[in-house]
Amino acid sequence: MHQADQTTPDPLTIAYLTAGGAGMFCGSCMRDNTVARAMHHLGHDIHLLPMYTPIRVDEEDVSEKTLFYGGINVYMEQNVPGYRFLPDFVTRWLDQEWIIRWATSRGIETNAKQLGALTLSVLKGKDGNQRKEAQRLAKWVSHELRPHVVNFSNMMIAGTAPLLKEKVDCPILVTLQGDDIFMDELPEPYRSQCFAQIRKLVDQIDGFIVFSHYYADYMAEYFGIPREKFHLVPLGIDLKDFPEHIVPQHQPDRPPTIGYLARMAPEKGLHVLVDAFMHLRGIPGLEDAQLKIAGWAGPQQQAYLDEQFTKLKDAGHFGGCEYLGTVDRAGKLAFLQSIDVLSVPTVYREPKGLFVLEAWSAGVPVVQPDHGAFPELIAATGGGHLVRPDDPIALAEKLAEVLVDRETLRAQGVSASEAVRARFGADVAATETIEVYRSMLARSAR
């Protein structure tokens, strides 16, 4: 067992479990993929293991082809009596990537309101309806990998932690990056029961990785986790395709342009930005301001998106808006180069803010709500401004203030891009995460 080693082996073998986003671009699995690839480049034997569905990213996908807790089988084990007792040769074919991708293309989404019983069952690990999935995962990790460290990408998929402790006997960590958002949508009685199960699991987890002091403090109380179990690391972003040195481009013919780059969901605050944009265009000198919107939208988000477009049309401002839909990596970079400032005014307290790092990497400053991880990110880079949350008027006034002087805005973006390269690059995040792993191994050896 690894705990018997007197020195930490170099390189490390790491089992990193990440939950696929049911066909959508998911910030958590994109971040997991980025840092896993950086760990590999540092020489470590990193295995990014997808759960439920394959991940979807806009860069090189380094996840394993072997899928665990395949979404179709997990659902059937939960809802079809006797299904979980069928032999593997009858059910395992449903874990094939093409079948999962076909199923998720039909509009299936990870809606917490519909997943209460399933979430609780998965959290129970070997004692839940998905016990066969838990045993398969634990057997594969212990026999095929024998890792030095296991890292789950969120608490909801960590139900196998006790079984892995038995089989592998290595440090187990969980990265917390939005677990509360999912938990708060669970219906009762499942929400309370999931909290009770998670608090049992906390004792089996050796450490928790977060990206901000805010989230460490919040989640310590939320899940009842001892504060000393938290480890802060940078969020991390792949800078490969971003220009190494930002040269401010003065484009006098382009109207002042605001960008939104995130999922088309109410929690991301597109409606707040739309209301702010309509108010902004009523301010003298900004009548020709433009709004560019990009990001993933599934069937369940279409009504919300249509509502925002209807507001713009009714107010006579739809002509100043451009909707680009889902963009690939090249499209994302082109989008960022076409705007002056980014704003994603989330109505929840954002634990990550990957879109903020993406904007800064392209030299674009931001205007964000004064909550969640945003104050710490902006303090670290000087790359933006904070406004009162859920306040379209305050947001419009701040956008007007910064757009009046676009030369200063561009200089702010250049400074932020340099700070991101120094403090938030994927290699920095990977190095600091490996240091956390080593500290856990050293503690276990003692």
C-alpha positions as CSV (number, residue, x, y, z in Angstrom):
1,M,0.0,0.0,0.0
2,H,1.2,3.5,-0.7
3,Q,1.1,4.5,2.9
4,A,4.0,2.2,3.6
5,D,6.3,4.1,1.3
6,Q,8.8,6.2,3.1
7,T,9.2,8.7,0.2
8,T,6.7,10.0,-2.2
9,P,7.1,8.4,-5.6
10,D,7.8,10.6,-8.5
11,P,5.9,10.8,-10.8
12,L,2.5,10.3,-9.2
13,T,-0.3,8.0,-10.5
14,I,-3.6,9.9,-10.1
15,A,-7.1,8.7,-10.6
16,Y,-9.2,11.8,-11.3
17,L,-13.0,11.2,-11.6
18,T,-15.0,13.9,-13.4
19,A,-18.8,14.0,-14.2
20,G,-19.7,14.5,-17.8
21,G,-22.2,17.3,-18.5
22,A,-24.8,15.4,-20.5
23,G,-23.6,16.8,-23.8
24,M,-23.2,20.5,-22.7
25,F,-20.0,22.4,-22.2
26,C,-19.5,22.1,-18.4
27,G,-17.1,24.5,-16.7
28,S,-16.1,21.9,-14.1
29,C,-15.2,19.1,-16.6
30,M,-13.4,21.7,-18.8
31,R,-11.3,22.8,-15.8
32,D,-10.7,19.1,-14.9
33,N,-9.5,18.3,-18.4
34,T,-7.3,21.4,-18.6
35,V,-5.5,20.6,-15.3
36,A,-5.3,16.9,-16.0
37,R,-3.5,17.6,-19.3
38,A,-1.1,20.0,-17.5
39,M,-0.3,17.3,-14.9
40,H,0.5,14.9,-17.7
41,H,2.8,17.4,-19.3
42,L,4.5,17.7,-15.9
43,G,5.3,13.9,-16.2
44,H,2.6,12.5,-13.9
45,D,0.5,9.4,-14.8
46,I,-2.9,11.1,-14.7
47,H,-6.1,9.2,-15.6
48,L,-9.2,11.4,-16.1
49,L,-12.1,9.0,-15.7
50,P,-15.5,10.2,-16.9
51,M,-18.7,9.3,-15.0
52,Y,-22.3,9.3,-16.3
53,T,-21.5,10.7,-19.8
54,P,-18.3,11.5,-21.8
55,I,-17.1,15.0,-21.2
56,R,-17.4,17.8,-23.8
57,V,-14.6,20.3,-24.0
58,D,-13.3,22.8,-26.6
59,E,-9.7,21.7,-26.3
60,E,-7.8,18.4,-26.5
61,D,-9.9,15.8,-24.6
62,V,-7.5,13.7,-22.4
63,S,-10.2,11.7,-20.6
64,E,-10.2,7.9,-20.7
65,K,-12.5,6.1,-23.1
66,T,-13.7,3.8,-20.2
67,L,-16.9,5.2,-18.8
68,F,-18.0,4.6,-15.2
69,Y,-21.5,4.9,-13.8
70,G,-22.7,5.1,-17.4
71,G,-25.8,7.4,-17.4
72,I,-28.2,5.0,-19.0
73,N,-27.3,2.1,-16.7
74,V,-27.4,4.3,-13.6
75,Y,-30.9,5.5,-14.5
76,M,-32.1,1.9,-15.2
77,E,-30.7,0.6,-12.0
78,Q,-32.5,3.3,-10.1
79,N,-35.9,3.0,-11.8
80,V,-36.3,-0.5,-13.3
81,P,-37.0,-3.3,-10.7
82,G,-34.5,-6.1,-11.0
83,Y,-32.3,-4.3,-13.6
84,R,-29.3,-4.1,-11.3
85,F,-29.2,-7.9,-10.9
86,L,-28.8,-8.5,-14.6
87,P,-25.3,-9.8,-15.7
88,D,-22.8,-7.3,-17.1
89,F,-22.8,-8.7,-20.6
90,V,-26.5,-7.8,-20.8
91,T,-26.1,-4.2,-19.6
92,R,-22.6,-3.0,-20.2
93,W,-23.0,-2.3,-23.9
94,L,-25.2,0.7,-22.9
95,D,-22.0,2.4,-21.7
96,Q,-20.6,2.7,-25.2
97,E,-19.7,6.3,-26.0
98,W,-21.8,6.6,-29.1
99,I,-24.9,5.4,-27.3
100,I,-24.4,7.8,-24.4
101,R,-23.8,10.7,-26.8
102,W,-26.9,9.8,-28.8
103,A,-29.0,9.7,-25.6
104,T,-27.7,13.1,-24.4
105,S,-28.3,14.6,-27.8
106,R,-32.0,14.0,-27.2
107,G,-32.1,16.8,-24.7
108,I,-31.4,14.9,-21.5
109,E,-30.0,17.2,-18.8
110,T,-28.7,16.9,-15.3
111,N,-31.6,18.7,-13.6
112,A,-31.3,18.4,-9.9
113,K,-35.1,18.7,-9.4
114,Q,-35.6,15.4,-11.2
115,L,-32.6,13.5,-9.7
116,G,-33.2,13.5,-5.9
117,A,-33.6,9.7,-5.4
118,L,-30.8,9.0,-7.9
119,T,-28.3,11.4,-6.2
120,L,-29.0,9.9,-2.8
121,S,-28.5,6.4,-4.1
122,V,-25.2,7.2,-5.8
123,L,-24.0,8.9,-2.6
124,K,-24.6,5.6,-0.8
125,G,-22.0,3.9,-2.9
126,K,-21.9,0.2,-2.4
127,D,-25.1,0.4,-0.4
128,G,-27.1,2.2,-3.1
129,N,-28.9,0.8,-6.2
130,Q,-25.8,1.4,-8.2
131,R,-23.7,-0.9,-6.0
132,K,-22.6,-2.8,-9.1
133,E,-21.2,0.4,-10.6
134,A,-19.4,1.2,-7.4
135,Q,-17.8,-2.2,-7.2
136,R,-16.7,-2.0,-10.9
137,L,-15.1,1.4,-10.4
138,A,-13.3,0.3,-7.2
139,K,-12.0,-2.9,-8.8
140,W,-10.8,-1.1,-11.9
141,V,-9.0,1.7,-10.0
142,S,-7.4,-0.7,-7.5
143,H,-6.4,-3.4,-10.0
144,E,-5.5,-1.4,-13.1
145,L,-4.2,1.9,-11.7
146,R,-3.2,1.4,-8.1
147,P,-3.0,5.2,-7.8
148,H,-1.2,7.3,-5.2
149,V,-4.1,9.7,-5.1
150,V,-7.8,9.6,-6.0
151,N,-9.5,13.0,-6.7
152,F,-13.3,13.3,-7.3
153,S,-14.4,16.5,-9.1
154,N,-17.5,17.0,-6.9
155,M,-19.1,15.6,-3.8
156,M,-22.1,14.1,-5.5
157,I,-20.0,11.5,-7.3
158,A,-17.9,10.6,-4.2
159,G,-20.1,7.8,-2.8
160,T,-17.5,5.2,-3.7
161,A,-14.9,6.9,-1.4
162,P,-15.3,4.4,1.5
163,L,-15.0,1.4,-0.9
164,L,-11.9,2.9,-2.5
165,K,-10.4,3.5,0.9
166,E,-10.8,-0.3,1.5
167,K,-9.4,-1.3,-1.9
168,V,-6.7,1.2,-2.6
169,D,-5.7,2.8,0.8
170,C,-4.5,6.1,-0.6
171,P,-5.5,9.7,0.0
172,I,-8.8,10.7,-1.4
173,L,-9.7,14.3,-2.2
174,V,-12.8,16.1,-3.6
175,T,-12.7,19.3,-5.6
176,L,-15.7,21.4,-4.6
177,Q,-16.7,23.6,-7.6
178,G,-20.4,24.3,-7.4
179,D,-21.8,21.4,-5.4
180,D,-24.1,23.8,-3.4
181,I,-25.8,25.0,-6.6
182,F,-26.9,21.4,-7.4
183,M,-27.7,20.6,-3.8
184,D,-30.0,23.7,-3.3
185,E,-32.2,22.5,-6.2
186,L,-32.8,19.0,-4.8
187,P,-36.4,18.5,-3.6
188,E,-37.2,17.4,-0.1
189,P,-36.9,14.9,1.5
190,Y,-33.9,14.0,-0.8
191,R,-32.0,17.2,-0.1
192,S,-31.9,16.6,3.7
193,Q,-31.1,12.9,3.2
194,C,-28.3,13.8,0.8
195,F,-26.8,16.2,3.3
196,A,-26.9,13.5,6.0
197,Q,-25.1,11.1,3.6
198,I,-22.5,13.6,2.6
199,R,-21.7,14.4,6.2
200,K,-21.0,10.7,6.7
201,L,-18.7,10.7,3.7
202,V,-16.7,13.8,4.9
203,D,-14.9,11.6,7.4
204,Q,-13.7,9.4,4.5
205,I,-12.3,12.3,2.5
206,D,-8.7,13.4,3.3
207,G,-8.9,16.8,1.7
208,F,-11.0,19.2,-0.2
209,I,-9.7,21.4,-3.1
210,V,-11.3,24.8,-3.7
211,F,-10.4,27.9,-5.8
212,S,-11.2,30.7,-3.4
213,H,-11.2,31.5,0.3
214,Y,-14.8,32.5,0.0
215,Y,-15.8,29.0,-1.1
216,A,-13.7,27.2,1.5
217,D,-15.4,29.2,4.2
218,Y,-18.8,28.7,2.7
219,M,-18.5,25.0,2.1
220,A,-16.9,24.3,5.5
221,E,-20.2,25.3,7.1
222,Y,-22.4,24.0,4.3
223,F,-21.2,20.4,4.4
224,G,-19.8,20.5,8.0
225,I,-16.2,20.0,6.8
226,P,-13.3,20.9,9.2
227,R,-11.7,24.1,7.8
228,E,-8.2,22.5,8.0
229,K,-9.2,20.0,5.4
230,F,-9.4,22.7,2.7
231,H,-6.6,23.4,0.2
232,L,-6.7,26.4,-2.1
233,V,-5.3,26.1,-5.6
234,P,-5.6,28.4,-8.7
235,L,-8.5,27.7,-11.1
236,G,-6.3,27.1,-14.1
237,I,-6.7,27.9,-17.8
238,D,-5.1,26.6,-20.9
239,L,-3.3,29.6,-22.5
240,K,-2.0,27.8,-25.5
241,D,-4.2,29.5,-28.1
242,F,-4.2,32.9,-26.4
243,P,-1.7,35.6,-27.5
244,E,1.3,35.6,-25.2
245,H,1.5,39.4,-25.4
246,I,-1.7,41.4,-25.8
247,V,-1.4,44.4,-28.1
248,P,-4.3,46.8,-27.5
249,Q,-6.2,47.3,-30.8
250,H,-7.9,50.7,-31.2
251,Q,-11.0,50.2,-33.3
252,P,-12.7,53.6,-33.6
253,D,-15.3,52.3,-36.1
254,R,-16.6,49.6,-33.7
255,P,-19.4,50.5,-31.4
256,P,-18.9,49.9,-27.7
257,T,-19.5,46.2,-27.3
258,I,-20.4,44.1,-24.3
259,G,-20.0,40.3,-24.3
260,Y,-21.7,37.5,-22.5
261,L,-20.0,34.0,-22.6
262,A,-21.7,31.3,-20.5
263,R,-24.5,28.8,-20.5
264,M,-28.0,30.2,-21.4
265,A,-29.4,29.7,-17.9
266,P,-31.2,32.0,-15.4
267,E,-28.5,31.4,-12.8
268,K,-25.9,32.8,-15.1
269,G,-27.8,36.1,-15.2
270,L,-28.3,36.8,-18.9
271,H,-31.7,38.4,-18.0
272,V,-29.8,40.9,-15.7
273,L,-27.4,41.8,-18.5
274,V,-30.2,42.2,-21.1
275,D,-32.1,44.6,-18.7
276,A,-28.8,46.5,-18.1
277,F,-28.1,46.7,-21.9
278,M,-31.5,48.2,-22.6
279,H,-30.9,50.8,-19.9
280,L,-27.4,51.4,-21.2
281,R,-28.6,52.3,-24.6
282,G,-30.7,55.1,-23.1
283,I,-27.6,56.8,-21.8
284,P,-26.4,59.7,-24.1
285,G,-23.4,58.6,-26.1
286,L,-24.1,54.9,-25.8
287,E,-27.2,54.6,-28.1
288,D,-25.2,52.4,-30.5
289,A,-23.8,50.0,-27.9
290,Q,-23.8,46.4,-28.9
291,L,-24.4,43.1,-27.0
292,K,-22.8,39.8,-28.2
293,I,-24.1,36.6,-26.6
294,A,-22.3,33.2,-26.9
295,G,-22.8,30.0,-25.0
296,W,-24.5,26.6,-24.8
297,A,-28.3,26.3,-24.7
298,G,-30.2,23.1,-24.4
299,P,-33.9,22.5,-25.1
300,Q,-34.8,23.4,-21.5
301,Q,-33.1,26.8,-21.8
302,Q,-34.8,27.8,-25.1
303,A,-37.9,29.4,-23.5
304,Y,-35.7,31.5,-21.2
305,L,-33.5,32.6,-24.2
306,D,-36.6,33.4,-26.3
307,E,-37.9,35.5,-23.4
308,Q,-34.8,37.6,-23.4
309,F,-34.9,38.1,-27.2
310,T,-38.6,39.1,-26.9
311,K,-37.7,41.8,-24.3
312,L,-35.1,43.2,-26.6
313,K,-37.4,43.2,-29.6
314,D,-40.3,44.8,-27.7
315,A,-37.9,47.6,-26.5
316,G,-36.5,48.2,-30.0
317,H,-33.0,47.0,-29.1
318,F,-32.8,43.6,-30.8
319,G,-30.9,45.1,-33.7
320,G,-28.0,45.9,-31.3
321,C,-27.8,42.3,-30.2
322,E,-26.0,39.3,-31.8
323,Y,-26.5,35.7,-30.7
324,L,-23.7,33.3,-31.7
325,G,-24.9,30.2,-29.9
326,T,-22.4,27.5,-28.9
327,V,-18.9,28.4,-30.1
328,D,-15.9,26.2,-30.5
329,R,-12.4,27.2,-29.3
330,A,-11.6,29.3,-32.4
331,G,-15.0,30.9,-32.2
332,K,-14.5,31.7,-28.6
333,L,-11.2,33.5,-29.2
334,A,-12.8,35.4,-32.1
335,F,-15.7,36.4,-29.9
336,L,-13.4,37.7,-27.2
337,Q,-11.4,39.7,-29.7
338,S,-14.7,41.4,-30.9
339,I,-15.8,42.8,-27.5
340,D,-14.6,45.6,-25.2
341,V,-15.8,44.2,-21.9
342,L,-17.3,40.9,-20.6
343,S,-20.1,40.6,-18.1
344,V,-21.8,37.4,-16.8
345,P,-23.8,38.7,-13.9
346,T,-24.5,35.4,-12.1
347,V,-27.4,35.5,-9.6
348,Y,-25.7,32.7,-7.6
349,R,-22.3,33.0,-5.8
350,E,-20.0,31.7,-8.5
351,P,-17.3,29.3,-7.1
352,K,-15.1,29.3,-10.2
353,G,-15.5,32.0,-12.9
354,L,-13.7,30.3,-15.8
355,F,-15.2,32.7,-18.3
356,V,-13.5,35.6,-16.4
357,L,-10.1,34.0,-16.8
358,E,-10.9,33.4,-20.5
359,A,-11.8,37.1,-21.0
360,W,-8.6,38.3,-19.2
361,S,-6.4,35.9,-21.2
362,A,-7.7,37.7,-24.3
363,G,-7.1,41.1,-22.8
364,V,-10.8,41.8,-22.1
365,P,-11.7,43.3,-18.7
366,V,-14.9,42.3,-16.9
367,V,-17.8,43.8,-14.8
368,Q,-19.1,41.2,-12.4
369,P,-21.4,41.0,-9.3
370,D,-19.7,41.6,-6.0
371,H,-20.1,38.0,-4.7
372,G,-18.7,34.5,-4.8
373,A,-15.1,34.1,-6.2
374,F,-15.2,37.4,-8.3
375,P,-13.9,39.8,-5.6
376,E,-10.8,37.6,-5.0
377,L,-10.2,37.1,-8.8
378,I,-10.5,40.8,-9.5
379,A,-8.3,41.7,-6.5
380,A,-5.6,39.3,-7.8
381,T,-5.6,40.7,-11.3
382,G,-7.0,44.2,-11.3
383,G,-8.9,43.1,-14.4
384,G,-12.3,44.5,-13.7
385,H,-15.0,46.1,-11.6
386,L,-17.6,44.9,-9.1
387,V,-21.3,45.9,-8.9
388,R,-24.2,45.1,-6.7
389,P,-25.6,41.7,-7.5
390,D,-28.9,41.4,-9.4
391,D,-29.0,45.1,-10.1
392,P,-29.4,45.9,-13.8
393,I,-29.2,49.7,-13.2
394,A,-26.0,49.5,-11.3
395,L,-24.6,47.2,-13.9
396,A,-25.6,49.5,-16.7
397,E,-24.1,52.6,-15.0
398,K,-20.8,50.8,-14.4
399,L,-20.7,49.5,-18.0
400,A,-21.3,53.1,-19.2
401,E,-18.5,54.4,-17.0
402,V,-15.9,52.0,-18.4
403,L,-17.0,52.1,-22.0
404,V,-16.6,55.9,-22.1
405,D,-12.8,55.4,-21.9
406,R,-12.0,52.4,-24.0
407,E,-8.3,53.2,-24.1
408,T,-8.1,52.7,-20.3
409,L,-10.3,49.6,-20.6
410,R,-7.8,48.1,-23.0
411,A,-4.9,48.8,-20.8
412,Q,-6.7,47.2,-17.9
413,G,-7.2,44.1,-20.0
414,V,-3.5,43.9,-20.9
415,S,-2.5,44.1,-17.3
416,A,-5.1,41.3,-16.4
417,S,-3.7,39.0,-19.1
418,E,-0.2,39.3,-17.6
419,A,-1.6,38.4,-14.2
420,V,-3.4,35.4,-15.5
421,R,-0.3,34.1,-17.2
422,A,1.7,34.5,-13.9
423,R,-0.9,33.2,-11.5
424,F,-3.7,31.2,-13.2
425,G,-2.2,29.2,-16.0
426,A,-2.9,25.5,-16.2
427,D,0.7,24.7,-15.4
428,V,0.6,26.8,-12.2
429,A,-2.7,25.1,-11.2
430,A,-1.3,21.6,-11.9
431,T,1.9,22.3,-10.0
432,E,0.1,23.5,-6.9
433,T,-2.4,20.7,-7.0
434,I,0.4,18.2,-7.2
435,E,1.9,19.9,-4.1
436,V,-1.4,19.3,-2.3
437,Y,-1.3,15.6,-3.3
438,R,2.2,15.3,-2.0
439,S,1.3,16.9,1.3
440,M,-1.5,14.4,1.7
441,L,0.8,11.5,0.9
442,A,3.4,12.8,3.4
443,R,0.8,13.1,6.1
444,S,-0.5,9.6,5.4
445,A,3.1,8.2,5.6
446,R,3.5,9.8,9.0
